[in-house]
Amino acid sequence: MKRLSAALIGVGALLAAQGALAADLSLTPLYKAPPAQMAPAYDWTGFYLGINGGGGWGHSYWSGQGSGFPLSGGQVGGTLGYNWQVGKVVLGAEGDVDWSRFTGTDNSTLCPGCSTSDTWLSTVRGRLGYSFDRVMPYVTGGLAVGDISAAAPGLPGATNTNTGWTVGGGVEVALPGNWSAKAEYLHVDLGNFNCGASCGVAPTDNVSLHDNIFRAGVNYKFGWGH
């Protein structure tokens, strides 16, 4: 009888201990790490101001004087634009004015020493990009305005401001703060003008200029974004 009582007392103590442990476990809060905070997506919306520079090559054709001749040179200038982001699509308008020095000289027997150059170029373009957060590839195109200077040995030559077109594409990368960097390609066609007797060509003959430009730039954005 004593042994049975001792056994019952032991079982009761064990059950009580288990109940107390269960109660402690149910009341003890479990630690759970807070969810990681994801950085908000970059927003390209806003006005921006920047600088750009680069170089490339081109071609000038004097009608009636053969197949033309190559040009090369560089440029540097300023940029102003605005982006508006809708979802992942980025719509923009951009303008720039650059000092430019693309020049070339004809070494053929048709017009030896004839030269073509330009000293400034400005574009006003639309941009269509797609945002991969802080990286945005884009296509661009619009109006191009610049000068065409043509000269032949022993003649005064002439310069004319021409309006043409440009098309190209590039990629822009958001940097820390409100800065971004871009690299782009533009094909520029400034059309042609009649240099006439000033260049020793017939009154119906024209001088044209085409450029292929590779350039880089840095922009500072005023407005929204991260």
C-alpha positions as CSV (number, residue, x, y, z in Angstrom):
1,M,0.0,0.0,0.0
2,K,2.8,2.4,0.8
3,R,4.5,1.5,-2.4
4,L,1.3,2.2,-4.4
5,S,0.9,5.6,-2.7
6,A,4.5,6.5,-3.4
7,A,4.1,5.6,-7.1
8,L,0.9,7.6,-7.4
9,I,2.6,10.6,-5.7
10,G,5.5,10.3,-8.2
11,V,3.2,10.1,-11.2
12,G,1.3,13.2,-10.0
13,A,4.5,15.1,-9.5
14,L,5.7,14.2,-13.0
15,L,2.4,15.3,-14.5
16,A,2.5,18.6,-12.6
17,A,6.0,19.3,-13.8
18,Q,5.0,18.6,-17.4
19,G,2.0,20.9,-17.1
20,A,4.1,23.7,-15.6
21,L,6.6,23.3,-18.5
22,A,3.9,23.4,-21.1
23,A,2.4,26.5,-19.5
24,D,5.8,28.2,-19.5
25,L,6.4,27.3,-23.2
26,S,2.9,28.6,-24.2
27,L,3.6,31.9,-22.5
28,T,7.1,32.4,-23.7
29,P,7.1,34.7,-26.8
30,L,9.0,33.3,-29.8
31,Y,11.5,35.8,-31.3
32,K,10.9,36.5,-35.0
33,A,13.3,38.6,-37.0
34,P,11.6,41.6,-38.7
35,P,11.2,41.2,-42.5
36,A,14.0,42.7,-44.5
37,Q,13.2,46.1,-45.9
38,M,13.6,46.3,-49.7
39,A,14.9,49.5,-51.2
40,P,12.2,51.4,-53.2
41,A,12.5,51.2,-56.9
42,Y,14.3,54.1,-58.6
43,D,12.0,56.8,-60.1
44,W,13.4,58.5,-63.2
45,T,10.8,61.3,-63.2
46,G,12.1,64.9,-63.0
47,F,14.1,67.6,-64.7
48,Y,17.8,67.2,-65.2
49,L,20.8,69.2,-66.3
50,G,24.1,67.8,-67.4
51,I,27.3,67.9,-69.6
52,N,28.3,65.6,-72.5
53,G,31.2,65.0,-74.7
54,G,32.5,62.6,-77.3
55,G,33.6,62.2,-80.9
56,G,33.1,60.2,-84.1
57,W,33.2,60.3,-87.8
58,G,31.2,61.5,-90.7
59,H,31.0,62.1,-94.5
60,S,30.6,65.1,-96.7
61,Y,29.5,64.9,-100.3
62,W,30.0,67.7,-102.8
63,S,27.6,66.9,-105.6
64,G,29.3,66.8,-109.0
65,Q,32.7,66.3,-107.3
66,G,32.8,62.6,-106.9
67,S,31.9,60.3,-104.0
68,G,32.8,62.7,-101.2
69,F,35.3,62.3,-98.3
70,P,35.3,61.4,-94.6
71,L,35.2,63.7,-91.6
72,S,36.2,63.2,-88.0
73,G,36.3,65.2,-84.8
74,G,34.9,65.8,-81.3
75,Q,32.3,67.8,-79.4
76,V,31.4,68.9,-75.9
77,G,28.4,70.8,-74.5
78,G,25.5,70.9,-72.2
79,T,22.2,69.0,-71.8
80,L,18.7,69.8,-70.4
81,G,15.8,67.4,-70.2
82,Y,12.8,66.0,-68.4
83,N,11.7,62.3,-67.8
84,W,8.3,61.0,-66.9
85,Q,8.1,57.4,-65.7
86,V,4.9,55.4,-66.1
87,G,5.3,51.9,-64.7
88,K,8.5,50.7,-66.3
89,V,8.3,53.0,-69.3
90,V,10.2,56.3,-69.2
91,L,9.1,59.0,-71.6
92,G,11.4,62.0,-72.0
93,A,12.4,65.1,-73.9
94,E,16.0,66.3,-74.2
95,G,17.9,69.2,-75.8
96,D,21.6,69.9,-76.0
97,V,24.0,72.5,-77.5
98,D,27.5,71.4,-78.3
99,W,30.7,73.0,-79.6
100,S,31.6,70.7,-82.4
101,R,34.7,70.3,-84.6
102,F,34.1,67.7,-87.3
103,T,36.3,68.4,-90.4
104,G,37.6,66.6,-93.4
105,T,39.5,67.4,-96.6
106,D,39.2,65.9,-100.1
107,N,42.4,64.4,-101.3
108,S,41.0,63.2,-104.6
109,T,41.9,64.7,-108.0
110,L,38.2,65.9,-108.4
111,C,38.4,68.6,-105.7
112,P,41.9,68.6,-104.1
113,G,41.9,70.6,-100.9
114,C,38.1,71.1,-100.7
115,S,37.1,70.9,-97.1
116,T,33.9,70.6,-95.0
117,S,33.4,71.2,-91.3
118,D,31.0,72.2,-88.6
119,T,31.6,74.3,-85.4
120,W,28.3,73.7,-83.4
121,L,25.5,71.2,-83.2
122,S,22.2,71.3,-81.3
123,T,19.5,68.6,-81.0
124,V,16.0,68.5,-79.6
125,R,14.9,64.9,-79.2
126,G,12.3,62.6,-77.7
127,R,13.4,59.6,-75.6
128,L,11.7,56.3,-74.9
129,G,13.3,54.1,-72.3
130,Y,12.6,51.1,-70.2
131,S,13.5,51.1,-66.5
132,F,15.4,48.1,-65.0
133,D,15.4,50.0,-61.7
134,R,18.6,52.0,-61.8
135,V,19.5,51.1,-65.4
136,M,17.6,52.5,-68.4
137,P,18.3,51.7,-72.0
138,Y,16.5,54.0,-74.5
139,V,16.0,55.0,-78.1
140,T,16.0,58.7,-79.1
141,G,15.3,60.8,-82.2
142,G,14.3,64.3,-83.3
143,L,15.5,67.6,-84.7
144,A,19.2,68.5,-85.4
145,V,20.5,72.0,-86.1
146,G,24.0,72.9,-86.9
147,D,26.3,74.7,-89.4
148,I,28.0,73.4,-92.5
149,S,31.2,75.2,-93.6
150,A,32.6,74.5,-97.1
151,A,35.7,75.9,-98.7
152,A,37.9,75.3,-101.7
153,P,41.5,76.4,-102.1
154,G,41.8,80.0,-103.3
155,L,38.0,80.7,-102.8
156,P,36.2,82.4,-99.8
157,G,34.0,79.4,-99.1
158,A,30.6,79.7,-97.2
159,T,28.9,78.7,-94.0
160,N,25.2,77.9,-93.6
161,T,23.0,76.9,-90.7
162,N,21.1,73.8,-91.6
163,T,18.2,71.9,-90.0
164,G,18.1,68.2,-90.2
165,W,17.4,65.1,-88.1
166,T,19.0,62.7,-85.7
167,V,18.3,59.2,-84.4
168,G,20.1,56.9,-82.0
169,G,20.1,55.1,-78.7
170,G,21.9,54.7,-75.4
171,V,21.8,53.6,-71.8
172,E,21.7,55.6,-68.6
173,V,22.6,54.4,-65.1
174,A,21.5,56.1,-61.9
175,L,24.4,56.8,-59.5
176,P,24.3,57.6,-55.7
177,G,22.4,60.8,-54.9
178,N,20.6,62.5,-57.9
179,W,23.4,61.8,-60.3
180,S,23.3,59.6,-63.4
181,A,25.7,58.7,-66.2
182,K,24.9,57.8,-69.8
183,A,26.5,56.7,-73.0
184,E,24.8,57.1,-76.4
185,Y,25.1,57.0,-80.2
186,L,23.6,59.5,-82.5
187,H,23.4,59.6,-86.3
188,V,23.0,63.2,-87.5
189,D,22.0,64.3,-91.0
190,L,22.2,68.1,-91.5
191,G,21.1,67.9,-95.1
192,N,22.9,70.1,-97.7
193,F,23.3,73.6,-98.9
194,N,24.4,75.3,-102.1
195,C,27.9,76.8,-101.8
196,G,27.9,77.9,-105.4
197,A,30.7,80.1,-106.7
198,S,32.1,80.6,-103.2
199,C,33.3,77.1,-103.4
200,G,33.9,76.8,-107.1
201,V,31.0,74.5,-107.7
202,A,28.1,74.9,-110.1
203,P,25.0,76.9,-108.8
204,T,23.0,73.7,-108.8
205,D,25.6,71.7,-106.8
206,N,25.2,71.1,-103.0
207,V,27.5,70.3,-100.1
208,S,26.1,67.8,-97.4
209,L,27.3,66.7,-94.0
210,H,26.5,63.5,-92.0
211,D,27.9,62.6,-88.5
212,N,28.1,59.5,-86.4
213,I,28.6,60.5,-82.8
214,F,29.5,58.4,-79.8
215,R,29.4,60.4,-76.5
216,A,29.1,60.1,-72.8
217,G,27.4,62.4,-70.2
218,V,26.7,63.1,-66.6
219,N,23.3,64.5,-65.4
220,Y,22.0,65.9,-62.2
221,K,18.2,65.3,-61.6
222,F,16.0,67.9,-59.8
223,G,12.9,66.3,-58.5
224,W,11.6,62.9,-57.5
225,G,13.7,59.7,-57.3
226,H,15.8,57.7,-55.0
